[in-house]
Amino acid sequence: MKLSKKLSKKLLYSAMAFTMLTSATVAPVAQIIPSSTVRAETLQDRTQKTIPEATEVVITKLQADDYNDDVKPNGKANENGLPINNLGELGRNVKPLSDVTFVAYKIPEGIAEEKVKELKTKQTVVDVENYLNAQNLKIEKTVLTKTDGNGQTTFTVQKSSYGKYFVVEDMTATGTPETISKAYAVPFTLELPISASDGTGYLTKVNIYPKNVTSSLPKPGKDVKELGLNHSSYNIGERFSWFLKGTVPKNMLDYEKYSFTDTLDSQLDFISVKSVKYGSQILEKNNDYTLSEPTAQNRTLKVELTEAGIKKVAGLYPDRQEVLDTEIEAIKENTDQKPFLEVEFETNINSTVILGKPVTNEVKIEFDNKPDKIAKPVTTPPSDNPEVHTGGKRFVKVAAGNDATKLGGAEFDLLTEANQPINWTAELIRANNKSEYIVGTPQEGQPVKLKSDTDGSFEIKGLAYAIDAEATGAGVKYKLKETKAPAGYVIPEAPIEFAVNQTSYNKTPTTIDVDKADAEPQKVENNKRPEIPNTGGIGTAIFVVLGIVLMVVATKGMRSHKEEN
């Protein structure tokens, strides 16, 4: 998951953090007073067209006796993050808190998505550093100066250091106020540079108010096969589902645009959209949403709510619990109590796939939450990146005990581990296009039948492995049932077992853009058929001679016995 224009909604609930992704520092206490005559800053004051040479992150720590009920559950929206001039309206006795220390960790580039998710669950400096050390990840941190009398501390990031950051309140720092009984400020993440929400440029400063108010913007998520799953595997040509997910802000009625945009990888073929829903409510095509399907020229799937659809979604489930940013990626149920927008559509892996290499897919949400009839859509950062994969297997047919003798002409049925035949699909036929490895002419829906070439080689491409796991996961077992042996050899009684995994067809699949077929082939051995002597041949002569010799020996023995008597 990429982190961008807004901070995690986890700040809303657990941490009570008000995140303002804008540009200027918080106004001094005197300027917060409503009677102040100081000119209020605007978004334009804090936006520039080009990426700034530095971004100033200003953190203002707040404390209060209590917060208003409308602040506690979900926070207050402040999309553009301009300084708050009415802190007193957030709760009872709201004021800045000094002598608080924050630590900003730069998230290493290239870190796996699963590790980022795990990192974001760490609440303390000790937990963060223990986790990074355990993962052998470089710790690059900045300890910010303590918050001053206005509750402020500043973290300036130069252009050369832009990237993702994870900021944690250090409750163990010397001088931390003893009145803080727990870490009110749940760690938050941000990515620099940050775009202005209206798309006019980049923000030069970012205001963050650790305690509980943040903007509420849509957040996408994506799954494969079923809700909450990010990895799966299929045979080439086998159809399966993807799930696009999106949070629904409380102010959904203000939205003029809300659409999912998903550009499919060329290794995937689009089949159809199965359903679009919100909670248990199935939305109607054309009435509630429009659909633009991928084509050969434009591989983008777009599902956009209509004006009527936005109103319908906004009006459903008034007592719902909002799905948080931190929940949308992993959420497994779309319920009326905690609903989200969900699009299920089907694809299959096609014959161009690289065997053993993950095929990833992500989605973005395009939205316009300004009810001004002026189209200014904003695009969210991409969702998490689920993947599918498929594999293959190479073989060589040899004489038992003599690998140098390669055997052609052997024929096999392809079976699952449970001895069920695997049938051809159109894409599986296209992927396995070497006629020297195929018995006859393959037909869609008919069992797969393979044969060894004159050099003993044969193969199968496009079999599932590492089911519901990462592409590096465990192999899946299959079987070959030999139905015809090479001339002069015996058909083995037992099926030949083999496993498909990430490297059973290509040695280094993640580094290539076309199949190399360089994995070591599995040997399939045949024993020679025992020879039966011909009638009247040399075998018969040997038996006759042996018989005569035995008769002569027996006769001599009998004579010697009589003479002795």
Residue pairs with C-beta under 8 A, 6 or more apart in sequence:
1 113
1 116
1 117
1 329
1 381
1 382
1 383
1 384
1 385
2 164
2 191
2 381
2 382
3 164
3 189
3 190
3 191
3 381
4 191
4 194
4 195
4 380
4 381
5 21
5 194
5 195
5 197
5 217
5 378
5 380
5 381
6 19
6 21
6 214
6 215
6 217
6 325
7 17
7 19
7 21
7 188
7 189
7 190
7 208
7 214
8 120
8 188
8 189
8 324
8 325
8 326
9 74
9 75
9 214
9 216
9 219
9 324
9 325
9 326
10 120
10 186
10 188
10 324
10 325
10 326
11 17
11 18
11 19
11 75
11 185
11 186
11 188
11 210
11 212
11 214
12 73
12 74
12 75
12 212
12 213
12 214
12 324
13 73
13 74
13 75
13 324
14 186
15 183
15 184
15 185
15 186
15 187
15 188
15 210
15 211
15 212
16 67
16 71
16 72
16 75
16 184
16 185
16 210
16 211
16 212
16 213
17 75
17 185
17 186
17 188
17 208
17 209
17 210
17 211
17 212
17 213
17 214
18 62
18 75
18 76
18 78
18 84
18 90
18 208
18 209
18 210
18 211
18 212
18 213
18 214
19 81
19 188
19 208
19 209
19 213
19 214
19 215
20 78
20 80
20 81
20 82
20 83
20 84
20 206
20 207
20 208
20 209
20 214
20 215
21 80
21 81
21 190
21 194
21 197
21 203
21 206
21 207
21 215
22 43
22 46
22 80
22 81
22 82
22 203
22 205
22 206
22 207
23 41
23 43
23 45
23 46
23 47
23 56
23 203
23 204
23 205
23 206
23 207
24 41
24 45
24 46
24 58
24 82
24 83
24 205
24 207
25 56
25 58
25 83
25 152
25 154
25 205
25 207
26 58
26 60
26 83
26 84
26 150
26 151
26 152
26 207
26 209
27 36
27 38
27 83
27 85
28 150
29 96
29 149
29 150
30 36
31 38
31 83
31 85
32 84
32 85
32 86
32 87
34 85
34 86
36 85
40 82
40 83
40 85
41 82
41 83
42 82
43 80
43 82
43 196
43 197
43 198
43 200
44 200
46 82
46 196
46 203
46 204
46 205
47 196
47 200
47 201
47 202
47 203
47 204
48 201
48 202
48 204
49 200
49 201
49 202
50 201
50 202
51 159
51 162
51 193
51 202
52 159
52 193
52 202
52 203
52 204
53 158
53 159
54 156
54 157
54 158
54 159
54 204
55 156
55 157
55 162
55 192
55 193
55 194
55 203
55 204
55 205
55 206
56 154
56 155
56 156
56 157
56 204
56 205
56 206
57 104
57 154
57 155
57 156
57 157
57 190
57 192
57 205
57 206
57 208
58 152
58 153
58 154
58 155
58 205
58 206
58 207
58 208
59 102
59 144
59 147
59 152
59 153
59 154
59 155
59 167
59 208
59 209
59 210
60 96
60 147
60 150
60 151
60 152
60 207
60 208
60 209
60 210
61 96
61 97
61 98
61 100
61 147
61 151
61 152
61 153
61 185
61 209
61 210
61 211
62 87
62 90
62 94
62 95
62 96
62 97
62 151
62 209
62 210
62 211
63 94
63 95
63 96
63 97
63 151
63 179
63 180
63 184
63 211
64 90
64 91
64 92
64 93
64 94
64 95
64 211
65 91
65 92
65 93
66 91
66 92
66 93
67 90
67 91
67 92
67 94
67 211
67 212
68 89
68 90
68 91
70 76
71 90
71 91
71 212
71 213
72 212
73 322
74 216
74 250
74 322
75 212
75 213
75 214
75 216
76 90
76 213
76 214
77 214
77 215
77 216
77 249
77 250
77 251
78 84
78 213
78 214
78 215
79 197
79 215
79 217
79 369
80 196
80 197
80 198
80 215
81 206
81 207
81 215
82 207
83 207
84 90
84 209
84 213
87 94
87 95
88 94
90 211
90 212
90 213
95 151
96 147
96 149
96 150
96 151
96 152
97 147
97 151
97 177
97 180
98 146
98 147
98 148
98 149
98 150
98 151
98 177
99 146
99 147
99 175
99 176
99 177
100 146
100 147
100 151
100 153
100 169
100 176
100 177
100 180
101 143
101 144
101 146
101 147
101 169
101 170
101 173
101 175
101 176
102 144
102 153
102 155
102 167
102 168
102 169
102 170
102 185
103 125
103 128
103 141
103 142
103 143
103 144
103 167
103 168
103 170
104 141
104 142
104 144
104 155
104 165
104 166
104 167
105 128
105 132
105 139
105 140
105 141
105 165
105 166
105 167
105 168
106 140
106 141
106 142
106 161
106 163
106 164
106 165
107 116
107 119
107 163
107 164
107 165
107 166
107 189
108 137
108 138
108 140
109 163
111 119
111 137
113 230
113 384
113 385
115 135
115 137
116 164
117 329
117 330
118 131
119 128
119 131
119 132
119 166
120 166
120 187
120 189
120 326
122 128
122 131
122 168
122 187
123 168
123 183
123 186
123 187
124 168
124 170
124 171
124 172
124 183
125 168
125 170
125 172
126 172
128 166
128 168
128 187
129 139
132 138
132 139
133 139
142 155
143 170
144 153
144 154
144 155
145 153
145 154
146 153
146 173
146 175
147 153
155 167
157 165
157 192
159 193
162 192
162 193
163 191
163 192
164 189
164 190
164 191
165 189
165 190
165 191
165 192
166 187
166 188
166 189
167 187
167 188
167 189
167 190
167 208
168 187
169 183
169 184
169 185
169 187
169 210
170 176
171 180
171 182
171 183
184 210
184 211
185 210
185 211
188 208
188 210
190 206
190 208
191 381
192 206
193 202
193 203
194 202
194 203
194 206
195 201
195 202
195 203
196 202
196 203
197 217
197 378
198 370
198 376
198 378
199 376
199 377
199 378
216 249
216 250
216 251
216 322
217 249
217 367
217 369
217 380
218 246
218 247
218 248
218 249
218 258
218 365
218 367
218 380
219 246
219 247
219 325
219 328
219 365
219 380
220 244
220 245
220 246
220 260
220 328
220 363
220 364
220 365
220 380
220 382
220 383
221 244
221 245
221 246
221 328
221 329
221 330
221 331
221 363
221 383
221 384
222 242
222 243
222 244
222 245
222 262
222 329
222 361
222 362
222 363
222 383
222 384
222 385
222 386
223 229
223 230
223 242
223 243
223 245
223 386
224 230
224 231
224 232
224 240
224 241
224 242
224 243
224 361
224 386
224 387
224 388
225 232
225 240
225 241
225 468
226 241
226 243
226 332
227 243
227 245
227 331
227 332
227 333
227 334
227 342
228 330
228 331
228 332
229 386
229 468
230 384
230 385
230 386
230 387
231 386
231 387
231 388
231 389
231 466
231 468
231 469
231 470
231 471
231 473
232 240
232 386
232 388
232 467
232 468
233 388
233 389
233 390
233 391
233 464
233 465
233 466
233 467
233 468
233 469
233 471
233 476
234 240
234 348
234 349
234 388
234 390
234 464
235 349
235 390
235 422
235 425
235 428
235 462
235 463
235 464
236 348
236 349
236 350
236 351
236 353
236 390
236 425
236 427
236 428
236 431
236 461
236 462
237 348
237 349
237 350
237 425
237 426
237 427
237 428
237 431
237 462
238 348
238 349
238 425
238 464
239 271
239 346
239 347
239 348
240 346
240 347
240 348
240 388
241 274
241 344
241 345
241 346
242 262
242 344
242 345
242 346
242 347
242 361
242 386
243 342
243 343
243 344
244 260
244 262
244 303
244 341
244 342
244 343
244 344
244 345
244 363
244 383
245 328
245 329
245 331
245 340
245 341
245 342
245 383
246 258
246 260
246 328
246 340
246 341
246 342
246 365
247 322
247 323
247 324
247 325
247 328
247 340
247 341
248 278
248 313
248 314
248 322
248 323
248 339
248 340
248 341
249 255
249 322
249 369
250 322
251 369
252 258
252 310
252 313
252 314
253 310
253 311
253 314
253 315
254 369
254 370
254 371
255 310
255 314
255 367
255 368
255 369
255 371
256 307
256 310
256 368
256 369
256 370
256 371
256 372
256 373
256 375
257 304
257 305
257 366
257 367
257 368
257 375
257 377
258 304
258 305
258 310
258 313
258 341
258 365
258 366
258 367
259 302
259 303
259 304
259 305
259 365
259 366
259 367
260 301
260 302
260 303
260 304
260 341
260 343
260 363
260 364
260 365
261 300
261 301
261 302
261 363
261 364
261 365
261 366
261 379
262 300
262 301
262 302
262 361
262 362
262 363
262 364
263 299
263 300
263 301
264 270
264 294
264 299
264 300
264 301
264 347
264 361
265 299
265 359
265 360
265 361
266 299
266 352
267 349
267 350
267 352
267 353
267 354
267 359
268 347
268 348
268 349
268 350
268 359
268 361
268 388
269 347
269 348
269 349
269 350
269 427
270 293
270 294
270 299
270 301
270 345
270 346
270 347
271 345
271 346
271 347
271 348
272 345
272 346
273 291
273 293
273 301
273 303
273 343
273 344
273 345
274 344
274 345
274 346
275 282
275 342
275 343
275 344
276 282
276 283
276 285
276 288
276 289
276 303
276 341
276 342
276 343
276 344
277 283
277 334
277 341
277 342
278 312
278 313
278 316
278 334
278 339
278 340
278 341
278 342
279 316
279 317
279 320
279 334
279 335
279 336
279 339
279 340
280 334
280 335
280 336
280 339
281 312
281 316
281 336
281 339
283 289
283 305
283 309
283 312
283 313
285 291
286 306
287 306
287 308
287 309
288 305
288 306
288 308
288 309
288 312
289 303
289 304
289 305
289 306
289 309
290 303
290 304
290 306
291 302
291 303
292 300
292 301
292 302
292 303
292 304
293 301
294 300
294 301
301 345
303 343
305 313
305 341
313 341
316 339
317 336
317 337
317 339
320 336
320 337
320 338
320 339
321 337
321 338
322 338
323 331
323 338
323 339
323 340
328 340
329 383
329 384
331 338
331 340
334 340
334 342
348 425
348 427
349 359
349 388
349 390
349 427
349 462
350 427
350 430
351 427
351 428
351 430
351 431
351 433
351 462
353 359
353 390
353 431
353 462
354 506
354 509
354 512
354 513
354 514
354 515
355 390
355 391
355 392
355 461
355 462
355 505
355 506
355 509
355 515
356 389
356 391
356 392
356 471
356 501
356 502
356 503
356 504
356 505
356 506
356 509
356 510
357 389
357 471
357 506
357 509
357 510
357 512
358 387
358 388
358 389
358 470
358 471
358 510
359 387
359 388
359 389
360 385
360 386
360 387
361 385
361 386
361 387
361 388
362 382
362 383
362 384
362 385
362 386
363 382
363 383
364 379
364 380
364 381
364 382
364 383
365 379
365 380
366 377
366 378
366 379
366 380
367 377
367 378
367 380
368 375
368 376
368 377
368 378
369 378
370 376
387 470
387 471
389 465
389 466
389 471
389 502
390 462
390 463
390 464
390 465
391 462
391 463
391 464
391 465
391 475
391 500
391 501
391 502
391 504
391 505
392 459
392 460
392 461
392 462
392 463
392 500
392 504
392 505
392 506
392 515
393 459
393 460
393 463
393 478
393 498
393 499
393 500
393 504
393 505
393 522
394 457
394 459
394 504
394 505
394 517
394 519
394 520
394 521
394 522
395 452
395 457
395 458
395 459
395 480
395 498
395 521
395 522
395 523
395 524
396 406
396 452
396 455
396 456
396 457
396 458
396 521
396 522
396 523
396 524
397 406
397 407
397 408
397 410
397 452
397 456
397 457
397 458
397 486
397 524
397 525
397 526
398 404
398 405
398 406
398 407
398 456
398 523
398 524
398 525
398 526
399 405
399 407
399 489
399 525
399 526
399 528
400 525
400 526
400 527
400 528
401 525
403 523
406 454
406 455
406 456
406 457
407 452
407 456
407 486
407 489
407 526
408 452
408 453
408 454
408 455
408 456
408 486
409 451
409 452
409 454
409 484
409 486
409 487
410 451
410 452
410 482
410 484
410 485
410 486
410 489
410 524
410 526
411 439
411 449
411 450
411 451
411 482
411 483
411 484
412 449
412 450
412 451
412 458
412 480
412 481
412 482
412 483
412 496
413 421
413 447
413 448
413 449
413 480
413 481
413 483
414 421
414 422
414 447
414 448
414 449
414 450
414 460
414 478
414 479
414 480
415 421
415 422
415 478
415 479
415 480
415 481
415 495
416 422
416 478
416 479
417 476
417 477
417 478
417 479
417 497
419 479
419 495
421 447
421 448
422 447
422 448
422 463
422 478
423 444
423 445
423 446
423 447
423 448
424 442
424 443
424 444
424 445
424 446
424 447
424 448
425 444
426 444
427 462
428 448
428 461
428 462
429 442
429 444
431 461
431 462
432 438
432 442
432 459
432 460
432 461
432 462
434 459
436 451
436 453
436 454
436 458
437 450
437 451
437 452
437 453
437 457
437 458
437 459
437 460
438 449
438 450
438 451
439 449
439 450
439 451
440 449
442 448
442 449
448 460
449 483
450 458
450 460
450 480
451 458
451 484
452 458
452 486
452 524
457 521
459 505
459 517
459 521
461 505
461 515
463 476
463 478
463 500
464 476
464 500
465 473
465 474
465 475
465 476
465 499
465 500
465 501
465 502
465 504
466 472
466 473
466 474
466 475
466 476
466 501
466 502
467 476
471 502
471 510
472 502
473 502
474 501
475 499
475 500
475 501
475 504
476 499
476 500
476 501
477 497
477 498
477 499
478 497
478 498
478 499
478 500
479 495
479 496
479 497
479 498
480 495
480 496
480 498
480 524
481 495
481 496
482 491
482 492
482 495
482 496
482 524
483 491
484 491
485 491
485 526
485 529
486 526
488 528
488 529
489 526
489 527
489 528
489 529
490 526
490 527
490 528
490 529
491 526
492 525
492 526
492 527
496 524
498 504
498 522
502 509
503 509
503 519
504 519
505 515
505 517
505 519
506 512
506 515
506 516
506 517
506 518
506 519
507 516
507 518
507 519
508 516
533 539
533 540
